[in-house]
Amino acid sequence: MSTQSALSHAPVASGPTAGAPVHVAIIMDGNGRWAKARKLPRAAGHKCGADAVRRAIEGAVQLGIPYLTLFGFSSENWRRPESEVRDLMGLLRLYLQSEVDEMAEKGVRFGVIGDRSKLPTDTVKMIEDAEQRTAKNTRLTLTLALSYGSRQEIAAAARSLAEDCVKGIVSPDQIDEALLESRLFTHGLPEPDLLIRTSGELRISNFLLWQLAYAELFFTDTLWPDFGLADLEAATTSFRSRERRFGAVAG
């Protein structure tokens, strides 16, 4: 499986505001239900969902959140109807065409994690161009998970270590959490402090299973196309109210 970790050498982003999470991950859910409620095609929901991505980026910058990771398309989403997948890929290309200049101007570094081998060749080229153009930006690191599945990611990391063991590069007793983490797509990024899932669903859906070990979870009934600054603020306010102990006893 061809995989990609575009962020293994992420630049240091500017610091967050006091008490804010450093890294926010979002499962963007509810585009289809948003469209259905308005008797619109699912493609319309995905288009409005792209507008919500823009608002999330602007909100992260405004709130001083230096890392934002969005779950855009899972490895399981390839099972969706061909027409919907085609619409989503087209929307991704349109988004890259229209937003990269603004991301570059606003200091946003863009990267994609996931299995690129299944993506259209022209889409991969556009992703690579966007990554190169924004590589030196430090205001916000925006990561888009595309054709991504966390179990597959962990399996690929384990396979990579196994291959190095066979070659004699690594011995089995050297393998620890840090070494395995270094083979994940997200190597170089801080672990998410806060996971947000929209649309009222209460599950993680094979997203960043390793990385979310100590993340705070926030679920909202807001459908993704309606997600805006107020929703992001509500999540970060909830985050600030929580005591994070990481397995230790409260102080």
RANOR-V811598 format. One record per run of one state. SS is the DSSP state (hx for helix, st for strand, lp for the rest). FROM is the first residue (numbers start at 1). TO is the last residue. Records with the same first field share a line. If there is no record, write none. Layout:
SS = FROM-TO + FROM-TO
This chain:
lp = 1-3 + 6-22 + 28-30 + 38-41 + 64-66 + 80-81 + 106-107 + 115-115 + 119-120 + 134-139 + 149-149 + 168-171 + 175-176 + 182-193 + 198-215 + 220-223 + 227-228 + 241-251
st = 4-5 + 23-27 + 67-74 + 108-114 + 140-148 + 194-197 + 216-219
hx = 31-37 + 42-63 + 75-79 + 82-105 + 116-118 + 121-133 + 150-167 + 172-174 + 177-181 + 224-226 + 229-240
